[in-house]
Amino acid sequence: MTLGGLGIGITEFVMMGLLPDIAKDLEISIPQAGHLISAYAIGVVIGAPLLVVIAGSYPPKKILIALMIMFTAFNALSAFAPDYLTMFIARLLAGLPHGAFFGVGSVVASKIAEKGKEAQAVSLMFAGLTIANVIGVPLGTYIGHHYSWRYTFVIIVVVGLITLLSLKLWMPVLAATKNRDLKKELGFFKQPESWLIILMIAIGTGGLFSWFSYIAPLLTEVSGFSAGSITYILVLAGLGMMVGNFIGGRLADRFSPAKACISLLIAMAGMLFIMHYASYNQTLSLIMTFLTGAVAFALASPIQMLMITSAKGSEMLAASASQASFNIGNALGAFLGGLPIAAGYDYTSPVWVGTLMALTGAAFAWMLIARSKRLALAV
């Protein structure tokens, strides 16, 4: 499952670095090429709950293998796409299994883990995303720039095939959900707690993307780094994400996932606030890039565990919904973070937007905790 996270992480994040190469090859503009990123995010939002609902009655191993077959096939289509329309459709379809894979995988990881270490097991699966940002994305970007962006997608296909083989050989066989009640599962979306978590994720994690979407111009125009050094600084951010991912898993096992989420969202707001001032100094900027990446990605496991523990009987659907929410946060953070830049403010302005989004997410987490306490007292 970690290998699956690696492949998914590469295909999601490498597009940012390959846009100029894809635009040139397909003879389209940069904004048009940017729509390919949106197409993938739309695929995630559509596919996350839909595929879990459709496949939820099958054994988890079969579901994960089927999702990885889809992932591999549609990324292969991306590698050979002859024109913009085909590439757009391929990216949309490649996004479909993303959320469902992490949703089902999170539940599986928590079930096969030792008691008390469920969140750490989930963080191990999400480690694939962080490894992608440290190694896969920079390597894929380099290959795309110096050879062909199509070779990058061939590498993603190879990772998908290796993941398929690993799932087939080593993943334990777990029983399918018996006496499945689809109406009861969909009842997850009728609970106020569910929407508080969804809003917490979509707005709170949007704070990360408000900063990360504009990190390149922030580093070059404000911090004064050369354009050629951006790839290496992104590796530093990826290392921070890797460290934070494992810390988040331990926090969610030691404390309640809700408390871990509110603490980390407040910490992320603090990191982004400091980033505004630290960006004018190169050394401080590098330190804060690592720390912000660590704090932001520490949220991954607590968020998944919060969803799973809050949705008894609908765990897979809830965990996949969190991935859809995360991608809404991706789009929302990039959009809102770009507004002050468009209004004429400098490249530090998106971190102010990110700070407000993270604090808003923390407010939703506080509302969730407060509601849980009220319900507990009422029983």
C-alpha angles and dihedrals in degrees: 000000000000088000089051089052089051093055093044091048093052095048092047100046104028091070090075091062096040099051097101092048094047092045092052095046096047092040095237134126125265092250089053090050088051088062087068088067090051090048091058092048091050089051091053093050092049098040101043099074097020098058093043090053091049097044101030095106093060125086111275093241092058091046093052092047091050091049092050091050088055091047093050095044096049093046087052087054088052090053092057100033107140097197146015097267093052091047092049092052091045092052092047091051093043088058094055098081095041101088095034091053092053092040095053092036092054092054092046092048092050092049097050094042125099114267110274093020100076096116092048089055090051090049089054089059091048088050085083089068092051093046087052090057093047100044115357101053097045090045093046091048092050092050091046092052098044102033120006135316087227090067088058090059090047087058089051089052090051090052088050092052092049089049090052091052092047093050091049095049106034114019112105117243111246124188121256119251108276124217090009115199107202093184090054091048092052087050084080087082091055093062118096089216090060093056092046089056093045091051091045091055099040095048101028098050088041084075089067093053094044086065101032096048090062100032094114097059090039090057096043103037100035107022093037100231120152119254089243092061095057094087091056093047089051087055087055090052089049091053089052090051090051093052092044092050093061093042089053091053091054093046092052091051094047098042133024113284091237093055090046090052096050092046093049094045090053089046090050090051088052093049092050091047090053090044090066091063098031093056091078091064118061097212094047090044091057092047092050092046089058095043095045091050090049096049094043096051093043084076094068100083098037090051092051093046091047090055094046095048092045095053110057108187092011100063098131094045092048094047091050090048089058089058091051089050091049090056091048085054089052092056095038095049093049092048098046092040090056095053098078090046090053088049090058103263121133128262094270090067096083090064089061089054089047091051092054092046092051091049090048089052089051089052090056089049089052090050089051093051092046092050091049090053092050092050091048091052091048093057 
